Structure formats: C-alpha cells, structure tokens
Amino acid sequence: MHNLIRITALLALLVSPAWAQDEASTNPQVTIHTSKGDIQLELYADKAPVTVENFLQYVRDGFYEGTIFHRVISHFMIQGGGFTADMQQKATRDPIRNEAENGLKNLRGTIAMARTTDPNSATAQFFINVELNPNLDHTSTANSREWGYAVFGHVTEGMDVVDDIRFVRTAPNDRPLEPVVIESVEIR
C-alpha cells in the first residue's frame, strides 16, 4: 500500500505543479507544528488574497493552537483547524468569499479552505489534499457552475508528516482515534 502511495507521489512530482515558483518567492511562509511533526507551507497571497489574509489572521490570533486534525480520509485529505481535542468547535469570525476561481487546482500537497454546501461559508477550517482531487476544483460552463474549494497554498516541506497523519487509525466518522494536535502555527 505504501509503495503505491510513493509511486503516486512520484508521478505527481513529474507533472509540473501549478504552484511552481521561483526561489525568490515573496509569498507568506507558514509552519504548522503538529504532534506528528512540522508541515511547512507557502501561501499564494497573489492568487487568493482574501483567503490567505483570513488564514494568517487566525494564525496571528493563535486560533489554531490546540486544535486537531478532526477529519482524516487516507485517500482524500486531512482536515483541521476548527475543533479542540475534546471535539469542542471553536468560535470563528465571519465567513469569507470563495476564491476557488483563482485557477489553482486541488493537487496532492495543496492546502484549501473547508466549507459547508454554501460556497461562501469558509471560516477557519482547512484541509491538505493527500491525493489529486480534481472533483474539488472550481468549474464553470455556459450551463453550470461548480464553486469548488479555494486552494491557497501548498506544502513545501513535511509531506511525510501529512502522510503519517493520513494513515492514523480513525473511527467510522473519519475522526482519528488518537488526536493529532496542531500545537502552534507560525509565520516564518
């Protein structure tokens, strides 16, 4: 199973990612310190300014400290940023506008905002894609519009930590049996 995942990850690297940036990037850099290790992110303030500023304000407020990855689906994504270890949902600020039309795709290693069925309902919760998830992308045709989920950054280091989290044992409701805690988030 793990070999298949490694092969999938290598294939994903062969495709030029939409987030490829030069080394002199001025995009915000963030580290999520978890009970499983660190996950480093680059955020796309130029492509998702409202979403990035919203996320960074939660970081500056210390909101994520002590929250958990409360929904883990090994072949889909890991979701966190809204609940404490005892499953108490934290109060959030008002929802933000959905920026999923920014052209960024839900590729392996990207971070996106979680939301309800209301496209403009994202607040603090986010998820990291552990596989290619094109079904979460924004699409628009002459006859329909699928809002999608707003990608606003990607993992630059720590996909091994993300993969460790994606394979924790879970209850039938996709909640890890042992909490994976977000200890802190810092802007680098």
ZIDA-V256856 format. One line per field, one symbol per residue. phi: phi as a letter, one per 20 degrees, with the letter a starting at -180 (. if undefined). psi: psi as a letter, one per 20 degrees, with the letter a starting at -180 (. if undefined). burial: + if it has 24 or more other C-alpha atoms within 12 Angstrom, else -. Layout:
phi=???
psi=???
burial=???
This chain:
phi=.ffffffgffffffefffegcffegdfgdcdeedfdpecdcddeffebfffffgfffffgfmgfgneceecccgdbaddbnccefemefefcfffdffdfefnfdeegnedceebeffgddfcdfcbdfdbfcffeffcbcfdbbdfmdffcrbfdbofffgffffdffcfgemegfdgdeefaccee
psi=ghhggggggghhhhpoqhjprrikpjqqpqpooriiaqopqpqnhhhmgggghgghghghijgipjrroiooohkfrppajiqrhkkppqqraqrrppkijiiqqmrpiqprpqraiohljpehqrqppirpmhiiqpqprhirpohapopjaqphqjhhgghgghjqpqrhjjpphppopogrpqp.
burial=------------------+-------+++++++++++++++++++-++++++++++-++---+++++++++++++++++++++++----------++++++++++++++++++++---+-+++++++++++++--+++--------++++++++++-++-++++++++-----+++--+++++++++-
